[in-house]
């Protein structure tokens, strides 16, 4: 995170929820690490399933109003934009109205800690098959759970999704996976064809929250890779351009894992691509340097009030500069 948020209102809900489109809601979690993850919830009746994009940090403080874990919130908390009913209300006998499919955009702690509340009996977990070993080996380190001092949730991946694989294909639910390594080796995006919304996890997001209460840089861990990242940006841009060329359809929108839930897809992809080309060329100021996980970790931020900022090991930029021929 670029800078800590301002002191939060104690009366503010730990989870808040708004409607994103006709079938999807976005939950904002105000966690103790101030990661502010966005959790997307798509509701479908045929098949009866709730598709989650990640599960956030797992819950809040016991003394916080509206404390609870994510599953309890989804199943019991009345949502004003859903007719004052929960997103997945339990039946009178306690059974679920719909089961869960959880798409893990990547394995960082602020996206997987809530998995503990969704047992295998009521859910399936979907992750990228691009680099299975990143999840299967050294998960405490790769998830950053080790860095923040929390145990890794106990979960098993049900489906290792292939690149461009359709994990659902029906008139009411049509979702396609894209492998988008760069932020992490296991990063993925997925496209909701019916709503024309592409969800990109932590590949990028804007700097300042809509209510101006916090800022976040696009952060890369030491396992990131700017070269793969640029390739993934180009891949997503091509994907969006092809869909935007479809007749009589509205342009594809993008939802991110933090800060940004619905923006023009082509516009933000072009802006992020240009930013990273400028960073790799050495034309964006480094405003802060520190050591993190044994490496020089730097913050890039353009002068003024830029749309984005970036934080990453400096090595990632230097490797990309050499590979792309930018010179010293």
Residue, then its C-alpha position, 0 to 999 in steps of 0.5 A: x500500500x502506498x500510504x495508510x488510509x485515514x482513521x476509519x470511522x468506527x461505525x463504518x461497516x466492516x463489509x459493505x456491498x453495492x451492485x456492480x451490474x444486473x447479476x454482480x455485486x462488489x463487497x469492499x472489506x475494511x481489513x486490519x491490514x488496510x488492503x481494502x480488497x474487493x470481492x465480486x459476487x455473481x448470483x446465478x439461479x441456473x445453475x444455482x451458484x454464487x461465483x466469488x472472485x476471491x474471498x478477501x482477508x477473512x473477517x474483522x475485529x470482534x468489537x467492530x459493528x457488522x463484524x463477521x466472516x464473508x460467508x456469514x455476510x453473504x448469507x445473512x446480511x440484508x443488502x439494500x440494492x438486493x431488495x434488502x435480502x442477503x446475496x445467498x440467503x439460507x433456506x428455512x431448513x438452513x440449507x444453502x440456496x446456491x453453492x459457491x464457485x470461488x475463482x482465486x485470481x492469485x494466492x496472496x493472503x488478502x485474497x484467500x484468507x476467507x477460504x476457511x469459511x467455505x468448506x469443500x462440501x459447499x464450494x469449489x475453488x478455481x485457480x490458474x494452471x499456469x504455475x501450479x507449483x507456486x500454490x502447491x509449494x512454499x505457500x506460506x511464503x508465496x501467499x505472504x501469510x508468513x510476512x504478515x504472521x497468519x496461518x495459511x488457510x486450509x484449502x484444496x484447488x478443485x479446478x486448475x483452469x487452463x488459459x482461455x478455458x470456459x469454466x461455465x458456458x450456459x445462457x445465464x452463466x458464461x465465464x472464461x479464464x485468462x492466464x495473466x502472470x506478472x503480478x504473481x505467476x498464478x495471476x489470472x483474469x476472468x471474463x463474464x461474457x453476459x455482463x461484458x466485464x473482465x475481472x483482473x485481480x491485482x494486475x492493476x488498479x487506480x491509485x485513489x479510492x472513490x471516496x478519497x479515504x485511502x490510496x494504493x499503489x500497484x504492488x509487485x512481490x519479489x515473485x513478480x515479473x515485469x516482462x511477463x506482466x507486459x505480455x499479459x497487458x498486451x494479451x488482455x488489451x487484444x482480448x478487449x479489442x476483439x470483444x469491443x469490435x463485436x457489433x451492437x455490444x457495449x464496450x468491455x468494462x474492467x473490475x480490479x481486486x482493489x480500488x477500481x470496480x468498473x471502468x472502460x477496459x481499453x482505456x485503463x489497459x492503454x494507460x497502464x501499459x504506457x505507465x509501465x513502458x515509462x517506468x521501464x524506460x526510467x522516466x518515472x520518479x522513484x519517490x521512496x526506497x526501502x528494503x523488503x523481503x531482502x530486496x531493494x523495494x521502490x515506489x514510482x509516482x509521477x508528479x502531481x495527482x497521477x492515476x496510478x502509482x507502482x511499488x515493486x522490487x527494483x530488480x523487476x524493472x531492471x530485468x525488464x529494461x535489459x530484456x526490452x532493450x531500453x539501455x542502462 
